[in-house]
Amino acid sequence: MMKKYIMALDQGTTSCRCILYDKQGHQVSLAQKEFKQFYPNEGWVEHDPMEIWSTQIGVAQEALLKIDATYENIDAIGITNQRETTVVWDKNTGEPVYNAIVWQCRRTSEYCDSLKEKGLTDAFRKKTGLLIDPYFSGTKLRWILKNVEGAYERAKSGELLFGTIETWLIWKLTEGSVHVTDYSNASRTMMFNIHTLEWDKEILAELDIPECMLPEAVPSSMIYGESSPRIFGGPIKIAGAAGDQQSALFGQTCFKEGEAKNTYGTGGFMLVNTGETPVESKNGLITTIAWGLDGKVNYALEGSVFVSGATIQWLRDEVKLIENAAQTEEIARSVSDTAGAYIVPAFTGLGAPYWDPYARGAVLGLTRGVNKNHLVRAALESMAYQTYDLMTSMAEDMGHQLNTFKVDGGACANDFLLEFQAGLMNMPLYRPECIETTSLGAAYLAGLATGYWESTDDILSNWQVDCIFYPDMEAEYREELLDGWHKAVKCTFGWAKS
């Protein structure tokens, strides 16, 4: 019998990947390639949508070639993507009218301030589950329509389409025949009512966005269409899509209320499953759709850290303190602490629970004795501190501690980071054998739609623990560290505000 796999397209902030998975959830082939980042102004971040498309298809072809597979070996395609990143393109030519505006971009900060000043914060939160912030897609889309010559008029006349990255990839894969977004990605646009599962007409009117350019919102697991035979030599079903963090929650099999995961990627993202009932946050978190599956919608509370693993990239690329990320564990262990230094990596503002787009990064607590090793350790610790802040906010919103805490993402291979994290949180952390759970979640969603996996019970049996990190930190020391961290964070507030 011909071997069948699920193809997961994982379109991230800095690279495109393709991973082929078997029924046991094992990776059988992987290909990855980075693409260019554009920073046209301070606080602005852009990508080239056509480069994303060509890079993504290139790694998909490479993953197939690595194991001598063809389209016939692929049961379905699942897509997971960097969320909120906004693309507008010509419906007829497929050409983007402007670069993709990336989730990290802060160019709409002042416009968001104007919405808050109009007293719209609560109205947006109640409908979308989100805070008004430049992070989300709605104000990015408005910026393109208002700043690209002729774009608004063309959008109103039905010539332009909007999408987040999974929408763009599905549209390109189907050669323009399918224009959809899954519920999880739709819930990140600041234009989608997460209770009615519809684009909100009042919000669209406020942002002045024509509804005709928006994709159809659909469940995260269903057959959307087929890829054009010209791309892989024959058609492949496209059957699942979810934003990267919701996909990771699914890949970590956090199917029950109270189960949480944290992804240590370019940013840091913590989600807890709240079941079929949305929980409104009073502590700076956002309420989001986790996924739509089997006619039901699961919700989650989420905290987003804008800069997590990117702090290590900064150490490597900008300040040249390290040659590669793998060095950081040994360097961090070479000193007993940070000698009182803290790094607050608010390079593009602060996300949850602070939500200050005007905060900027800082190194604080420097004394003459602080050296390179202390700074490397402080950079790793900053990732754990930010995650701790999210965890305490979630526990307060839910009224109880998290039931389970699982970790994934590239940086969770760093044992020092997870030991320190477990100590701060005073609870065990579970690292699975497969830490690439973002792409695995997309594969599971696609495979469930086609019957490759019969049920979530099939998937649960695939999850295997690699290591459990137990807390080992004195309470007094923990409080001392956290007091210093929160003092440091406050020093960064409002830095970039004129």
C-alpha positions as CSV (number, residue, x, y, z in Angstrom):
1,M,0.0,0.0,0.0
2,M,1.2,3.5,-0.9
3,K,2.4,5.4,2.2
4,K,0.4,8.5,2.9
5,Y,1.4,11.6,4.8
6,I,0.0,14.9,5.9
7,M,1.8,18.0,4.5
8,A,2.0,20.9,7.0
9,L,2.9,24.2,5.6
10,D,4.3,26.3,8.5
11,Q,4.6,30.0,7.4
12,G,6.4,31.8,10.2
13,T,7.6,35.3,10.8
14,T,11.2,34.7,9.7
15,S,11.0,31.4,7.6
16,C,8.8,29.1,5.7
17,R,8.8,25.4,6.5
18,C,7.2,22.3,5.2
19,I,7.0,19.1,7.4
20,L,5.5,15.8,6.3
21,Y,3.9,13.8,9.2
22,D,2.9,10.1,9.4
23,K,0.0,8.7,11.4
24,Q,2.0,8.5,14.6
25,G,2.7,12.2,14.4
26,H,6.4,11.6,13.5
27,Q,8.2,13.9,11.1
28,V,9.3,12.1,8.0
29,S,10.6,15.1,6.0
30,L,11.4,18.7,6.7
31,A,12.5,21.6,4.6
32,Q,13.0,25.2,5.8
33,K,14.1,28.5,4.3
34,E,14.3,32.1,5.7
35,F,13.0,35.1,3.8
36,K,13.8,38.8,3.9
37,Q,12.6,41.2,6.6
38,F,11.9,44.9,5.7
39,Y,12.1,47.7,8.2
40,P,11.2,50.9,6.2
41,N,10.8,53.1,9.3
42,E,11.3,52.8,13.0
43,G,8.8,50.3,14.4
44,W,7.6,49.2,10.9
45,V,8.0,45.6,9.8
46,E,7.1,44.2,6.3
47,H,7.4,41.1,4.2
48,D,7.1,40.5,0.5
49,P,4.0,38.3,0.0
50,M,5.3,36.9,-3.3
51,E,8.6,35.9,-1.7
52,I,6.6,34.2,1.1
53,W,4.6,32.3,-1.6
54,S,7.6,31.2,-3.6
55,T,9.6,30.3,-0.5
56,Q,6.7,28.3,0.9
57,I,6.2,26.3,-2.3
58,G,9.9,25.8,-2.7
59,V,10.2,24.1,0.7
60,A,7.1,22.0,0.0
61,Q,8.7,20.7,-3.1
62,E,12.0,20.1,-1.3
63,A,10.3,18.1,1.5
64,L,8.7,15.9,-1.1
65,L,11.9,15.3,-3.0
66,K,13.8,14.4,0.2
67,I,11.8,11.2,0.6
68,D,11.1,10.7,-3.2
69,A,7.4,11.4,-2.6
70,T,4.8,12.9,-5.0
71,Y,1.4,14.5,-4.6
72,E,-0.1,11.0,-4.5
73,N,1.6,10.4,-1.1
74,I,0.0,13.4,0.5
75,D,-3.5,12.8,2.0
76,A,-4.0,16.5,2.8
77,I,-2.4,19.9,3.3
78,G,-2.7,21.7,6.6
79,I,-1.6,25.3,7.0
80,T,-0.4,27.3,10.0
81,N,0.8,30.8,9.8
82,Q,2.1,33.9,11.5
83,R,-1.1,35.6,12.6
84,E,-2.4,39.2,12.1
85,T,0.1,39.8,9.2
86,T,-1.9,41.6,6.5
87,V,-1.9,41.1,2.8
88,V,-4.0,43.0,0.2
89,W,-3.9,41.9,-3.4
90,D,-5.5,42.3,-6.8
91,K,-8.3,39.8,-7.3
92,N,-7.6,39.5,-11.0
93,T,-3.8,39.5,-11.3
94,G,-2.9,38.1,-7.9
95,E,-0.4,40.9,-7.4
96,P,-0.1,42.4,-3.9
97,V,-0.7,46.2,-3.8
98,Y,1.7,46.6,-1.0
99,N,4.1,44.6,1.1
100,A,2.5,42.5,3.9
101,I,2.4,44.5,7.1
102,V,3.7,42.1,9.8
103,W,2.1,41.5,13.2
104,Q,5.1,43.2,14.9
105,C,4.5,46.5,13.0
106,R,3.5,49.5,15.2
107,R,2.8,52.0,12.4
108,T,-0.9,52.3,13.4
109,S,-0.2,53.2,17.1
110,E,-1.6,56.7,16.8
111,Y,-4.7,55.6,15.0
112,C,-5.3,53.0,17.7
113,D,-5.0,55.8,20.3
114,S,-7.7,57.8,18.5
115,L,-10.0,54.8,18.6
116,K,-9.4,54.5,22.4
117,E,-10.0,58.2,22.8
118,K,-13.4,57.8,21.2
119,G,-14.3,55.4,24.0
120,L,-14.4,52.3,21.7
121,T,-12.2,50.0,23.8
122,D,-15.0,48.1,25.5
123,A,-17.1,47.8,22.4
124,F,-14.2,46.2,20.5
125,R,-13.3,43.9,23.3
126,K,-16.9,42.6,23.8
127,K,-17.2,41.8,20.1
128,T,-13.8,40.6,19.1
129,G,-12.2,39.6,22.4
130,L,-9.3,41.9,21.6
131,L,-7.8,45.1,22.9
132,I,-7.4,47.9,20.4
133,D,-3.8,47.6,19.4
134,P,-1.7,47.9,16.2
135,Y,-0.8,44.2,16.7
136,F,-4.1,43.1,15.0
137,S,-5.0,43.2,11.3
138,G,-7.8,45.7,11.1
139,T,-5.8,48.9,11.5
140,K,-3.1,47.5,9.2
141,L,-5.6,46.8,6.5
142,R,-7.0,50.3,6.9
143,W,-3.5,51.8,6.6
144,I,-3.0,50.1,3.3
145,L,-6.4,51.3,2.0
146,K,-5.7,54.9,3.1
147,N,-2.0,55.1,2.0
148,V,-1.7,53.1,-1.2
149,E,-2.9,55.3,-4.1
150,G,-6.3,54.1,-5.4
151,A,-6.5,51.1,-3.1
152,Y,-9.6,52.2,-1.2
153,E,-11.6,52.9,-4.4
154,R,-10.4,49.6,-5.9
155,A,-11.4,47.7,-2.7
156,K,-14.9,49.2,-2.7
157,S,-15.4,48.2,-6.4
158,G,-14.5,44.6,-5.5
159,E,-11.1,44.6,-7.2
160,L,-9.0,43.9,-4.1
161,L,-8.9,41.1,-1.6
162,F,-7.7,41.0,2.0
163,G,-6.3,38.0,3.8
164,T,-4.0,36.9,6.6
165,I,-1.2,34.6,5.5
166,E,-3.2,31.4,5.5
167,T,-5.8,33.1,3.3
168,W,-3.1,34.3,0.9
169,L,-1.6,30.8,0.6
170,I,-4.9,29.0,0.1
171,W,-5.9,31.5,-2.6
172,K,-2.5,31.0,-4.3
173,L,-2.6,27.2,-4.0
174,T,-6.1,27.1,-5.5
175,E,-5.2,29.7,-8.2
176,G,-7.8,32.1,-6.9
177,S,-10.7,29.8,-6.6
178,V,-10.9,29.7,-2.8
179,H,-10.9,32.9,-0.6
180,V,-11.4,31.7,3.1
181,T,-10.0,32.3,6.5
182,D,-10.4,29.9,9.4
183,Y,-12.1,31.1,12.6
184,S,-8.8,31.2,14.6
185,N,-7.2,33.6,12.2
186,A,-10.4,35.6,11.7
187,S,-10.5,36.2,15.4
188,R,-7.1,38.0,15.2
189,T,-8.2,40.7,12.8
190,M,-10.1,42.9,15.2
191,M,-12.9,42.9,12.7
192,F,-14.5,39.5,13.6
193,N,-17.3,38.9,16.1
194,I,-16.2,35.8,18.0
195,H,-19.7,35.2,19.4
196,T,-21.7,35.4,16.1
197,L,-18.8,34.1,13.9
198,E,-19.3,36.9,11.4
199,W,-17.5,40.0,10.3
200,D,-18.8,42.9,12.4
201,K,-20.5,45.5,10.3
202,E,-20.2,48.3,12.9
203,I,-16.5,47.7,13.3
204,L,-16.0,47.6,9.5
205,A,-17.9,50.9,9.3
206,E,-15.7,52.5,12.0
207,L,-12.5,51.3,10.3
208,D,-14.0,52.2,6.8
209,I,-13.2,48.8,5.4
210,P,-15.3,47.3,2.5
211,E,-16.8,44.0,3.5
212,C,-16.6,42.7,-0.1
213,M,-12.8,42.3,0.2
214,L,-12.9,40.0,3.3
215,P,-12.6,36.2,3.1
216,E,-15.3,33.8,4.1
217,A,-14.8,32.6,7.7
218,V,-14.8,28.8,8.0
219,P,-13.9,26.1,10.6
220,S,-10.3,25.2,11.2
221,S,-10.8,21.6,10.1
222,M,-12.7,21.0,6.8
223,I,-11.9,20.5,3.1
224,Y,-11.5,24.0,1.7
225,G,-10.6,22.9,-1.8
226,E,-7.7,21.4,-3.8
227,S,-4.3,22.7,-4.8
228,S,-3.9,23.4,-8.5
229,P,-2.5,20.3,-10.3
230,R,0.1,22.6,-11.8
231,I,1.8,23.1,-8.4
232,F,2.5,19.6,-7.3
233,G,1.8,17.6,-10.4
234,G,-1.7,16.7,-9.2
235,P,-4.4,18.0,-6.8
236,I,-4.0,17.7,-3.0
237,K,-6.9,18.4,-0.6
238,I,-6.4,21.6,1.5
239,A,-8.2,20.6,4.7
240,G,-7.0,22.5,7.7
241,A,-5.8,25.9,8.8
242,A,-5.1,27.7,12.1
243,G,-3.0,30.6,13.4
244,D,0.3,29.4,14.7
245,Q,-0.4,29.6,18.4
246,Q,-3.9,28.0,18.2
247,S,-2.3,25.3,16.0
248,A,0.4,24.7,18.7
249,L,-2.3,24.5,21.4
250,F,-4.0,21.8,19.2
251,G,-0.7,20.1,18.5
252,Q,0.0,19.9,22.2
253,T,-3.4,18.1,22.6
254,C,-4.7,20.8,25.0
255,F,-8.2,19.7,24.3
256,K,-9.6,20.2,27.8
257,E,-10.5,23.4,29.7
258,G,-7.6,24.6,31.8
259,E,-4.8,23.0,29.7
260,A,-2.2,25.5,28.6
261,K,0.9,25.7,26.4
262,N,3.6,28.3,25.9
263,T,5.5,28.6,22.6
264,Y,9.0,30.1,22.8
265,G,9.4,31.4,19.3
266,T,10.3,34.8,17.8
267,G,7.6,36.0,20.2
268,G,6.2,34.2,23.2
269,F,2.7,33.0,23.2
270,M,0.7,31.4,26.0
271,L,-2.8,30.0,25.5
272,V,-5.1,28.2,27.8
273,N,-8.2,26.3,26.5
274,T,-11.3,27.8,28.1
275,G,-13.7,25.3,26.5
276,E,-16.8,26.3,24.5
277,T,-17.3,29.5,26.5
278,P,-15.2,32.6,25.9
279,V,-13.7,34.1,29.1
280,E,-13.4,37.9,29.2
281,S,-10.1,39.0,30.6
282,K,-9.7,41.7,33.3
283,N,-5.9,41.3,33.3
284,G,-4.7,42.4,29.9
285,L,-5.2,39.1,28.1
286,I,-7.2,38.6,25.0
287,T,-10.1,36.2,24.3
288,T,-9.6,34.4,21.1
289,I,-11.0,31.4,19.1
290,A,-8.8,28.4,19.5
291,W,-10.3,26.4,16.7
292,G,-13.5,25.3,15.0
293,L,-14.0,21.5,14.8
294,D,-16.9,19.1,14.5
295,G,-19.5,21.9,14.5
296,K,-18.1,23.4,17.7
297,V,-15.9,26.3,18.6
298,N,-13.3,26.2,21.3
299,Y,-12.1,29.4,22.9
300,A,-8.8,30.4,24.6
301,L,-7.3,33.1,26.7
302,E,-4.0,34.3,25.2
303,G,-1.1,36.4,26.3
304,S,1.3,37.6,23.6
305,V,4.9,38.6,24.2
306,F,6.2,40.5,21.1
307,V,9.8,39.7,21.7
308,S,10.9,36.4,23.2
309,G,13.4,34.2,21.1
310,A,14.1,37.3,19.0
311,T,16.0,38.6,22.0
312,I,18.6,35.8,21.4
313,Q,18.7,36.8,17.7
314,W,19.4,40.4,18.8
315,L,22.3,39.1,21.0
316,R,23.7,37.2,18.0
317,D,23.1,39.6,15.1
318,E,23.1,43.2,16.5
319,V,25.3,43.1,19.6
320,K,27.5,40.1,18.6
321,L,27.6,38.6,22.1
322,I,27.0,35.1,20.8
323,E,27.7,33.2,17.6
324,N,24.6,30.9,17.8
325,A,21.6,30.3,20.1
326,A,22.9,26.9,21.3
327,Q,25.7,28.7,23.2
328,T,23.4,30.5,25.5
329,E,22.7,27.6,27.9
330,E,26.3,27.0,28.7
331,I,27.0,30.7,29.0
332,A,24.0,31.2,31.3
333,R,25.1,28.4,33.5
334,S,28.7,29.9,33.8
335,V,27.4,32.5,36.2
336,S,25.2,32.1,39.3
337,D,22.9,35.0,38.5
338,T,22.7,38.1,36.4
339,A,24.6,40.3,38.9
340,G,21.4,42.3,39.3
341,A,21.0,43.1,35.6
342,Y,17.6,42.8,33.7
343,I,16.9,43.0,30.0
344,V,13.4,44.1,29.1
345,P,13.2,43.3,25.3
346,A,10.4,45.8,24.4
347,F,12.0,46.4,21.0
348,T,8.5,46.9,19.4
349,G,6.6,47.8,22.5
350,L,5.1,45.6,25.2
351,G,2.3,43.1,24.6
352,A,0.3,41.3,27.3
353,P,-0.4,42.1,30.0
354,Y,0.9,45.7,29.7
355,W,-0.1,46.7,26.1
356,D,2.2,49.6,25.7
357,P,3.2,50.2,22.1
358,Y,5.4,53.1,23.2
359,A,7.6,51.0,25.5
360,R,11.1,50.3,24.3
361,G,13.8,47.9,25.2
362,A,16.2,48.5,28.1
363,V,19.1,47.0,30.0
364,L,18.8,48.0,33.7
365,G,20.6,47.3,36.9
366,L,24.1,47.6,35.3
367,T,27.1,47.7,37.6
368,R,30.8,47.6,36.8
369,G,30.8,43.8,37.5
370,V,28.2,42.9,34.8
371,N,29.8,41.0,31.9
372,K,28.8,39.3,28.7
373,N,27.7,36.1,30.5
374,H,25.4,38.0,32.8
375,L,23.7,39.7,29.9
376,V,23.2,36.4,28.0
377,R,21.6,35.0,31.1
378,A,19.5,38.1,31.6
379,A,18.2,37.7,28.0
380,L,17.1,34.1,28.7
381,E,15.5,35.1,32.0
382,S,13.5,37.8,30.3
383,M,11.7,35.2,28.3
384,A,10.7,33.4,31.5
385,Y,9.7,36.6,33.3
386,Q,7.3,37.6,30.5
387,T,5.8,34.1,30.5
388,Y,5.3,34.3,34.3
389,D,3.4,37.6,33.9
390,L,1.0,35.8,31.4
391,M,0.5,32.8,33.7
392,T,-0.5,34.9,36.7
393,S,-3.0,36.9,34.6
394,M,-4.6,33.7,33.2
395,A,-5.0,32.2,36.7
396,E,-6.7,35.4,37.9
397,D,-9.1,35.5,34.9
398,M,-10.0,31.8,35.2
399,G,-10.3,31.9,39.0
400,H,-7.9,28.9,39.4
401,Q,-4.4,27.8,38.6
402,L,-3.7,26.2,35.2
403,N,-4.3,22.4,35.1
404,T,-1.3,21.5,32.9
405,F,1.5,23.6,31.4
406,K,3.2,22.3,28.2
407,V,6.0,24.1,26.3
408,D,7.2,24.1,22.7
409,G,9.0,26.2,20.2
410,G,12.7,26.3,19.3
411,A,14.0,27.9,22.5
412,C,12.4,25.2,24.8
413,A,15.3,23.0,23.8
414,N,17.2,25.2,26.3
415,D,17.1,23.3,29.6
416,F,18.3,26.3,31.6
417,L,15.4,28.4,30.4
418,L,12.9,25.8,31.4
419,E,14.4,25.1,34.8
420,F,14.3,28.8,35.5
421,Q,10.7,29.0,34.2
422,A,9.5,26.2,36.3
423,G,11.1,27.8,39.4
424,L,9.4,31.2,38.7
425,M,6.0,29.6,38.0
426,N,6.3,27.1,40.9
427,M,4.7,24.4,38.8
428,P,6.0,21.5,36.6
429,L,6.5,22.1,32.9
430,Y,6.1,19.4,30.3
431,R,8.2,19.3,27.2
432,P,7.0,16.9,24.5
433,E,9.3,14.7,22.3
434,C,8.1,16.8,19.3
435,I,8.6,20.5,20.1
436,E,7.5,21.5,16.6
437,T,3.8,21.4,17.7
438,T,2.7,24.4,15.6
439,S,3.0,22.5,12.3
440,L,1.8,19.3,14.0
441,G,-1.4,21.0,15.0
442,A,-2.1,22.0,11.4
443,A,-1.4,18.5,10.3
444,Y,-3.9,17.1,12.8
445,L,-6.6,19.6,11.8
446,A,-6.2,18.6,8.1
447,G,-6.0,14.9,8.8
448,L,-9.2,14.9,11.0
449,A,-11.1,16.5,8.1
450,T,-10.1,13.8,5.7
451,G,-10.3,10.8,8.1
452,Y,-6.5,10.3,8.2
453,W,-7.1,10.4,11.9
454,E,-10.5,9.2,13.1
455,S,-10.8,11.4,16.2
456,T,-8.9,13.4,18.8
457,D,-8.4,10.2,20.8
458,D,-6.1,9.0,18.0
459,I,-4.1,12.1,18.3
460,L,-3.9,12.0,22.1
461,S,-2.1,8.7,21.9
462,N,0.6,10.3,19.8
463,W,1.7,12.9,22.4
464,Q,4.8,11.8,24.3
465,V,6.6,13.6,27.1
466,D,10.4,14.2,26.7
467,C,11.1,15.8,30.0
468,I,9.3,17.2,33.0
469,F,10.9,20.3,34.7
470,Y,10.0,20.5,38.4
471,P,10.3,23.8,40.3
472,D,13.4,24.2,42.5
473,M,13.5,27.8,43.7
474,E,13.2,29.3,47.1
475,A,10.0,31.5,47.5
476,E,12.0,34.4,49.0
477,Y,14.4,34.4,46.1
478,R,11.6,34.1,43.6
479,E,9.9,37.2,45.0
480,E,13.2,39.1,45.0
481,L,13.7,38.3,41.3
482,L,10.2,39.2,40.3
483,D,10.2,42.5,42.2
484,G,13.3,43.5,40.3
485,W,11.7,42.4,37.0
486,H,8.6,44.4,37.5
487,K,10.6,47.5,38.6
488,A,12.6,47.2,35.3
489,V,9.5,46.8,33.2
490,K,8.0,50.0,34.5
491,C,11.1,51.9,33.5
492,T,10.3,51.2,29.8
493,F,6.8,52.5,29.7
494,G,6.0,55.3,27.3
495,W,9.6,55.7,26.1
496,A,8.8,56.4,22.5
497,K,5.8,58.7,23.1
498,S,6.5,62.3,22.1
